[in-house]
Amino acid sequence: MEPFDALRRIAFLLERSRAGTYRVKAFRQAADTVRRTPRAELEQRAADGTLAKLPGIGKSTEAVVREALAGDRPAYLVSLEEQWEGPLVDGGAEIRAALKGDCHCHSDWSDGGSPIPEMVTTAMELGHDYLVLTDHSPRLRIANGLSAERLSKQLTIIDQINDHLDGEFTLLKGIEVDILDDGSLDQTDEMFALLDLRVASVHSKLKMGPEAMTRRMVGAAQNPFTNVLGHCTGRLVQGERGKRPQSQFDARAVFQACLDHDVAVEINSRPERQDPPDDLLTLALDMGCLFSIDSDAHAPGQLDFQQYGCERAERLGVPVERIVNTWERDRLLDWARKH
């Protein structure tokens, strides 16, 4: 195993296991340094004890590089694989095997931690055929939301990536757009028209009164550009950000708007969200809604969080044919574009 591959694999497993950001960052930075350093120099530095003088190489990452250069599988990697290489959750394997892609993820263009190519490479390694890049919209400044100008630049980069992939995999153009207080969406129609798929989510004023929140979400579902209603209650049930109660709204009215306008309800797979809750997911299921099982990944290893959403979908009886990201790319695009 090459040192770069070992460091990258360790970072993936740490992200997948929800390890602290600082640990992940150390291995991602070391991998970047190793990628830019000729192997001959790495070998010379390992021989004379100066590996740690390279930027981003510390005690733990130096040990990984040394072991990989020596032809050994690094001990730290072996330890992580023994603990975290298997399934993240019992159940959901059949639905996970049916997924063709992921409709909600973030890169370092907004509040994600990794460049777009790394997200693409990991999605391919996980067996996806496509990935929708959905960085945040302008209003969400705390998440470095993309202005129309920055989004335009990102779309050019996506075209370049797809040209390079030459049909082997498709990176789709998307956005996680803020649902504003009045139910309108935080981007121009002109920009929306350039995208393949749009996830609309509430990120602010989550304690808004039930009637106003219902109008807000119904308005978003009625927007012809909306394809997926993201993490609909906004709740947090665990994690370093603490807990947050779910927003209050008339779920039947919101899901009816989704049904009427062919909008998929997202099953957000992040462990801290598990959104919508089981009772609301069951309501949407009984009403006949479509679903999208998404990772909402902010790092490459988190793309595997879809397993959690698949377990919930399987346990609650969501039919595979009503999960839009089990569809082939062209069918997904036809559905998304008809809006």
C-alpha positions in Angstrom: 0.0 0.0 0.0 1.3 3.4 -0.9 1.7 6.0 1.9 -0.9 8.3 0.2 -3.5 5.5 0.0 -2.9 4.5 3.6 -3.4 8.0 4.9 -6.4 8.6 2.8 -8.0 5.3 3.9 -7.4 6.2 7.5 -9.1 9.6 7.1 -12.1 7.9 5.4 -12.5 5.4 8.3 -12.2 8.2 10.9 -14.8 10.2 9.1 -17.1 7.2 8.8 -16.7 6.5 12.5 -17.5 10.2 13.4 -14.1 10.8 14.9 -13.1 14.3 15.9 -12.4 16.8 13.1 -8.9 17.5 14.2 -7.9 13.9 13.9 -9.3 13.6 10.4 -7.7 16.9 9.4 -4.3 15.6 10.4 -4.5 12.6 8.1 -6.0 14.6 5.2 -3.3 17.2 5.4 -0.6 14.5 5.6 -2.1 12.7 2.6 -1.9 16.0 0.7 1.7 16.5 1.6 2.6 12.9 0.6 0.8 13.3 -2.7 2.9 16.3 -3.6 6.2 14.8 -2.4 8.2 12.5 -4.8 8.5 8.9 -3.4 12.3 9.1 -3.6 12.2 12.1 -1.3 9.9 10.3 1.1 12.2 7.3 1.2 15.3 9.5 1.8 13.5 11.4 4.6 12.4 8.1 6.2 16.0 6.9 6.1 17.5 10.1 7.6 14.6 10.7 10.1 13.3 14.0 8.6 9.8 13.0 7.5 8.3 15.1 10.3 10.0 18.2 8.8 7.5 18.0 6.0 4.4 20.2 6.5 1.5 18.3 8.0 3.5 15.3 9.1 3.3 14.5 12.8 4.2 11.6 15.0 1.2 9.4 14.0 1.2 10.2 10.3 5.0 9.7 10.2 4.6 6.2 11.5 2.0 5.4 8.9 4.2 6.7 6.1 7.2 4.7 7.4 5.3 1.5 7.6 3.8 1.9 4.1 7.2 2.7 2.6 8.5 -0.5 4.2 5.9 -2.5 2.5 3.8 -3.1 5.6 0.1 -2.4 6.1 0.3 0.4 8.8 -0.8 -0.8 12.2 -3.1 2.1 12.8 -4.9 1.4 9.6 -5.3 -2.3 10.5 -6.7 -1.3 13.9 -9.3 1.0 12.3 -10.3 -1.6 9.7 -10.9 -4.2 12.4 -13.2 -1.8 14.2 -14.9 0.1 11.4 -14.7 -1.7 8.1 -17.9 -3.6 8.5 -21.5 -2.4 8.2 -22.3 0.7 10.3 -25.8 -0.6 11.2 -27.7 -3.9 11.1 -30.3 -3.9 8.3 -30.8 -1.8 5.2 -28.4 -3.8 3.0 -30.9 -4.5 0.3 -31.9 -0.9 -0.1 -28.3 0.3 0.1 -27.4 -2.1 -2.7 -30.2 -0.6 -4.8 -28.9 3.0 -4.5 -27.4 4.4 -7.6 -26.2 7.7 -6.1 -26.5 10.4 -3.4 -28.5 13.6 -3.9 -27.1 15.7 -1.0 -23.5 16.3 -0.2 -21.1 19.2 0.5 -17.5 20.1 -0.5 -15.0 22.7 0.7 -16.7 25.2 -1.5 -19.2 25.7 1.4 -19.0 24.0 4.7 -17.6 20.6 3.7 -14.1 19.5 4.6 -12.7 18.1 1.3 -12.3 19.2 -2.3 -14.8 18.2 -5.0 -12.5 15.5 -6.6 -12.1 13.7 -3.3 -15.8 13.5 -2.8 -16.2 12.2 -6.3 -13.5 9.6 -5.9 -15.0 8.3 -2.7 -18.5 8.1 -4.2 -17.1 6.0 -7.0 -15.3 3.7 -4.5 -18.6 3.2 -2.7 -20.2 2.0 -5.9 -22.3 5.0 -6.9 -23.0 5.9 -10.5 -23.6 9.6 -9.7 -23.3 12.2 -6.9 -25.2 15.4 -6.7 -23.0 18.2 -5.3 -25.3 20.5 -3.2 -23.3 23.2 -1.6 -25.2 25.8 0.4 -26.9 29.0 -1.0 -25.8 32.6 -0.4 -27.9 33.4 2.7 -26.2 30.7 4.8 -23.1 32.7 5.4 -22.0 30.7 8.4 -21.7 27.8 5.9 -19.9 29.9 3.3 -22.9 29.7 1.0 -22.3 30.2 -2.7 -23.2 33.4 -4.5 -24.5 33.1 -8.1 -20.9 34.0 -9.2 -19.2 31.3 -7.2 -21.9 28.7 -8.1 -21.3 29.5 -11.8 -17.6 28.9 -11.3 -18.4 25.6 -9.6 -20.5 24.5 -12.5 -17.6 25.0 -14.8 -15.4 22.8 -12.6 -18.1 20.1 -12.6 -18.1 20.1 -16.4 -14.4 19.7 -16.4 -14.6 16.8 -13.9 -17.2 15.1 -16.0 -15.2 15.5 -19.2 -12.3 13.8 -17.4 -14.5 11.0 -16.2 -15.8 10.4 -19.7 -19.1 8.7 -18.7 -17.6 6.4 -16.1 -19.4 8.4 -13.3 -21.4 11.6 -13.3 -21.1 14.5 -10.9 -24.5 16.2 -11.1 -25.0 20.0 -10.5 -27.1 20.8 -7.5 -27.6 23.0 -4.5 -29.0 22.9 -1.0 -31.0 26.0 -1.2 -32.3 27.9 1.9 -36.0 28.1 2.3 -36.5 31.8 3.2 -39.1 33.0 5.8 -41.8 33.5 3.2 -41.3 30.1 1.5 -39.2 31.5 -1.4 -35.8 30.0 -2.3 -32.4 31.6 -1.8 -31.2 31.7 -5.4 -32.3 33.1 -8.8 -34.5 31.2 -11.2 -31.7 31.7 -13.8 -29.2 29.8 -11.7 -31.8 27.1 -10.8 -32.3 26.4 -14.5 -28.6 25.5 -14.9 -28.8 22.8 -12.2 -29.7 19.2 -12.4 -31.3 18.8 -9.0 -32.2 21.1 -6.1 -32.6 20.3 -2.4 -34.6 22.9 -0.4 -34.1 23.0 3.4 -34.9 25.3 6.3 -31.8 26.4 8.3 -33.0 29.4 10.2 -35.8 30.4 12.5 -36.5 26.8 13.3 -38.8 27.8 16.2 -41.1 29.7 13.9 -44.8 29.2 14.8 -46.5 26.1 13.3 -48.8 28.0 10.9 -46.0 30.2 9.6 -43.6 27.2 9.3 -46.3 25.2 7.4 -46.8 28.1 4.9 -43.1 28.4 4.5 -42.5 24.7 3.7 -45.6 24.4 1.5 -44.4 27.4 -0.4 -41.0 25.7 -1.0 -42.6 22.5 -2.1 -44.8 24.4 -4.6 -41.8 26.1 -6.2 -41.3 24.4 -9.6 -37.6 24.2 -9.1 -37.8 22.2 -5.8 -36.9 18.5 -6.2 -36.2 17.3 -2.7 -37.3 18.6 0.7 -34.3 18.4 2.9 -34.2 17.4 6.6 -37.7 18.6 7.1 -37.9 19.0 10.9 -34.4 20.4 11.5 -34.0 18.4 14.6 -30.8 17.2 16.2 -30.9 14.1 18.4 -27.2 13.6 19.2 -23.7 14.8 18.4 -21.3 17.5 19.2 -23.8 20.3 18.4 -26.1 19.1 21.1 -29.8 18.3 20.8 -32.5 20.5 19.1 -36.2 19.9 19.0 -38.0 19.4 15.7 -39.8 22.4 14.1 -43.5 22.4 14.5 -45.7 22.4 11.3 -48.7 20.6 9.8 -46.8 17.6 8.4 -49.8 16.3 6.5 -50.2 19.7 4.6 -46.4 19.8 3.8 -46.3 16.2 2.6 -49.4 16.7 0.5 -47.7 19.7 -1.1 -44.7 17.4 -1.8 -47.1 14.7 -3.3 -49.0 17.2 -5.4 -45.8 18.8 -6.8 -43.7 15.5 -7.2 -41.2 16.6 -4.5 -39.2 13.8 -2.7 -39.0 13.9 1.1 -35.5 13.4 2.1 -34.5 10.6 4.5 -31.5 12.4 6.0 -29.0 9.8 7.0 -26.8 11.8 9.3 -26.9 10.1 12.7 -27.4 13.4 14.5 -30.5 14.2 12.4 -32.4 11.0 11.6 -34.9 13.3 9.9 -37.8 12.9 9.5 -38.6 11.1 12.7 -40.2 7.6 12.3 -43.8 8.9 12.8 -43.5 11.6 10.1 -41.6 9.3 7.7 -44.4 6.8 8.1 -47.0 9.5 7.4 -45.2 10.5 4.2 -45.0 6.8 3.3 -48.7 6.2 3.8 -49.6 9.4 1.8 -47.6 8.1 -1.2 -44.6 10.4 -1.2 -41.3 9.8 -3.0 -38.1 9.7 -0.9 -34.4 10.4 -1.4 -32.0 8.7 1.0 -29.1 11.1 1.3 -25.9 11.2 3.3 -25.8 15.0 3.7 -22.0 14.3 3.8 -19.6 17.1 4.7 -16.6 14.8 4.3 -15.8 11.8 2.1 -16.2 9.1 4.8 -19.6 10.5 5.7 -20.9 9.5 2.2 -21.2 6.0 3.8 -23.8 7.4 6.3 -26.4 6.4 3.8 -26.4 3.1 5.5 -28.3 4.6 8.4 -31.0 6.0 6.2 -31.3 2.7 4.4 -31.8 0.9 7.7 -34.7 3.2 8.6 -36.3 3.0 5.2 -36.1 -0.8 5.2 -37.4 -1.1 8.8 -40.4 1.2 8.0 -41.2 -0.5 4.7 -40.3 2.2 2.2 -40.6 0.6 -1.3 -37.4 0.7 -3.3 -39.2 2.0 -6.4 -40.2 5.2 -4.4 -36.6 6.1 -3.6 -35.5 8.4 -6.3 -31.8 7.7 -6.0 -32.3 4.1 -6.7 -33.2 5.2 -10.2 -30.8 5.3 -13.1 -29.2 8.7 -13.7 -31.2 9.5 -16.8 -34.5 8.7 -15.1 -33.5 10.8 -12.1 -32.6 13.7 -14.4 -35.9 13.4 -16.3 -37.8 13.6 -13.1 -35.8 16.5 -11.7 -35.9 18.5 -14.9 -39.7 18.2 -15.6 -40.2 20.6 -12.7 
